[in-house]
Amino acid sequence: MSANRPGLSHVDKIQTPPSAKKNPAVGRPARYGLAGVKAWFWPNADRRERWVRAQLAQLPAGSKLLDVGAGEQPYRRYCPQVRYFAQDSGEYRPGTQGLQIAGWQYGRLDYRGNAWEISEKKAFFDALLCTEVLEHIPYPNETLIEFGRLLKPGGTLLLTVPYAALPHMQPQFFFSGFSQEYFRYFLTQAGFAVEEISSNGTTGDYLFQEVVRLGLELPLWARALYWPAMLPPLALLKLLALVRPQAKKLVFGYHIRARKKGVLPPPDRREKPRKRP
């Protein structure tokens, strides 16, 4: 992303952070230790995090970034050059049935409430991040429209979404996934120009991870039978992921970058920032 793109740098005087240029490790896969083992068996999360980190590192210094559905705010530390704002419904509680995360703890939230009606003036943010959240929102179409309202013209929208997800983080789980066509249509309707829609993983990656997941769900006596029988298929699926990277009919999800259309008005005609309590 260019630091002098229309609608941002010439008004807000924000610059591409040196970290985006000096850190070649941003976006590299985990290869060693426990992180490497986890990335091998659970490539979904590893690839998603690498993509998000690489995108955040490119945000110009001084940008106002809103993390929608921030939860425990795992990405806050990856963008120290921006002004980070966090939003979440705040409805999950540790130990809740279906949550699947016993020690869930929210960070400090700047906005608490629904993602489709965030209490902030229009065109306030330079960038917006929403990762693995849209499936937990009952009104995704309205939420994309709200994103368009909140972003400045020329602002960046970063989304990650599932394509075929099992129920999780319940009871706020409404959609198993979204197609590329959904975002090409509804982002355009919401005033965005889609710059990237990339697949997270391949068919081989997806099937490999789900075979592993199924084994972990079995009782102990069944695992003793399951794992020896599944080792050859697992090896074939991992080989498929390596030799057929173009096989993407069934994937974990999509990584999406879009740009808010339009040009910022002159500084003297912009709305004044709303005071925070």
N, C-alpha and C positions, 0 to 999 in steps of 0.2 A: 504494500500500500504506500502510496506516495504521500510525503509530508506536505506537499503543496497542492493537494487535490482541491478542486473548487468547493467553496462553501465551508471550509474549515480553517486552514492555516492562515489565510489572508485576513481573517477576522479575529480569531482567537490567539494567533501567534503561538501555535503549538508545533513542536518539532519532533521528528522521529527520534526515539530514545537511543543513546549509544548502545544499550544492552541488546537491542535488536540486531546490531551489526557485529558486536564483539563476542557474542555467545553462540558459536556454531553448534553447541550441544542442544540448543532449543529444538525440540521436535525429534530428537534421536530416540530410537527404541531402547528400552531397558535390556541389558544383555547379561548382567552378572548378578550373583547373589540371589536373595529372595525375590527382589524385584524382577530379575530375569526369569525366574521360575514362574512367577505369577503372570508375567507377560506371555509366556509360552502357552500356559493353559487357559488364560483369560485375556486373549488379545483384544477383545472389545474395549475394555476400559483403558488399556495401555495406548491403543491407537487414538482413541478419542482424546485422551489427555495430551498426547503429543501434538495433536492438531490444534487444540485450544491454546496450549502454551505458546505455540508458534504464532498464532494469530494475535494473542494478547501482547506479545513482545513487540509487535509491529505498530501498536497503537501509539500515536504521537504523545509526547510528554505533555502533561497538563490536561489531557482529555478527561471529560466527565463520563465515566463508565457506570452503567446500571446493570447489576447482576440480578436477573429476574429468577425467582425461585432459588435464591442463593443457598438456602439450607445452612450447612456447616461452613460455607464459604471456602471451599478448598482452593479456589483460583485467586483469592485475594493476594496471596504472596507472590504470584507470578506476574503481577503488573504494578510494581511499586511506582512506576513513572506516571500513573494516572490518578485521578480523584475517584476513588472507588465508592459506589453507593450500593447497598444491598436491599433487596426486596424479597419478602416471602409471606405466605399466608400465616405462618407460625402455628399451624394446626397439628403438627405431628408431636407426639409425646413419647419419651423413651419407654420401651416395654409394651407399646400398643400392638395389639394383634394385627398382623399383616405388615407392620413396619419393616421387619427383618433387620433392623439395626438397633440393638439393645441400648447402646450408649449415645443415641442421637442427641446432639446439642446444637442449638442455633448460635450463631455469632450475633454481633450487634446489628440490628436491622434499622435501616433508615426509613423504610416503608413497610408497613404490615397491613396485609389485606389482599384483595383479589388482583390477579395479574392483568385482568382486562379492564380495570378501572383504578389505575394508580394515581394517587393524589399529587400530581405535579403539573406545572404548566407545560404547554406544548413546546416542542423544539428546544428542550432543555439539555438533552444529553448528546454527546458526540458519538458514543458507541453504546451498544446494548448486547449483553451476553445472556443467553438462555440455553442451558445445556441439560438435556434429559429431563425436561420439565413439562413440555407441551402435552405429553400424554396424561399428565396429572391435572390438567385444566379442563373443566367441562365445556368451555367456550373458546376453542382454539382460533376460530376465524376472527372473533371479536378481539382476541388477544393480539393477533398480528396487526389489526387495525390500530390498536392502542400503541403498539411498538412504533408504528409509523407516526403517530401523533407525538410521541415523546422524543423522537430523534430529530436532530437538526437536519436540514437538507444537506446531502452529502455525507450524512452520518453512517456508521457501520453497524450492521446487524450480524451477530454471530450466533448460529443455532446448531445444536446437535440434537437429533431425534432418533428414536428407534424405528425400525421397519417391521420387526416381528418380535415383540417382547412378551415374556410371560408376566402374569400379574405380580406386582411388587409395590411397595410403599402404599399399601392400602390403608384406609378405604378410598383415598383420593387417587384412583386409577381408573381412567375412563376410555383410553384408546390403546390398542396393542401396537400401533405403529402408523406411519404416514408414508405415502409414496412421493417420488420426485415430482410427479405431475401435480400433486396437491400444492406444493410450495411454488412451483412455477406459476400456477394460476392465482393462488390467494395472495402471494407476496406482491405480484403485479397489481392485483386489485387494491392492495393496501398502500400502493405508492412506492414500491421498491423495484430496483433493477437487480436481478439475480446475477451475481458474479461467479459463484462456485456452488456446485452440488456434487460432492464426492462421496463415494461409498466407503463405509467403515467395514473393512474386511471383505472376504470372499465367501462363496458358498462352502468351500472346504473349511474355512475358519469357523463359520457359523455352526456347521454340523459337528465339527470336532468339539467345540465348546459345549454344545448341548448334550453330546454323548457323555462328556465328563460331568456335566451338571446332573444328569440323570443318575449316574453312578453314586454321586454324593447324597442323593435323596433316598437311596435304598437303605433298608435295615442292614445291620452288620452281617447277618448270615447270608443275605443276598449279594452283598458286595464281594464275598469270597468266590461266588460263582460268576459274577458279572465282569469283574476286571480282567481275569485271565481270558475270557471269551472276547472281550472288547479290544484287547491290545492290537491285534492285527487290523481291525477296521479303523482304529484311531491312527495307526501308522499310515494307512492308505489315505485317510482324510487329510492328515498333515501334509502328505506328499501332494495331494490334489491342490491344496492351498498354495504350495510352492510352484508347481508346474503349470497350474491353470489360474493365474492371478486375474485373468479377465472374466472368470466365471462369477458373475455377480447378480444372478437372478434372486438369490436368497442371501441377504446380508444382515449385519447387526443393525445398521441404520445409516444415516446420512449426516455429513458435515456441510453446513450451508453458510455462505457469506453473501450478504446482499447490501446494496447501497440505497439510502433514501434519496429519491429523486428530488430535483429542485435546486435552487440557489438561495443562500441566506440573504435576507434583507440587509441594508446598511445598518451599522451599529446603532445609530440614533433612532431606528424604527423597530428595534427588537424589544421584546418584553423584558422587564427588569426581573432578576431572580427573586423567587419567593423566599422570604425569611423562614428559617427552620426553627421549630420550638426548641 
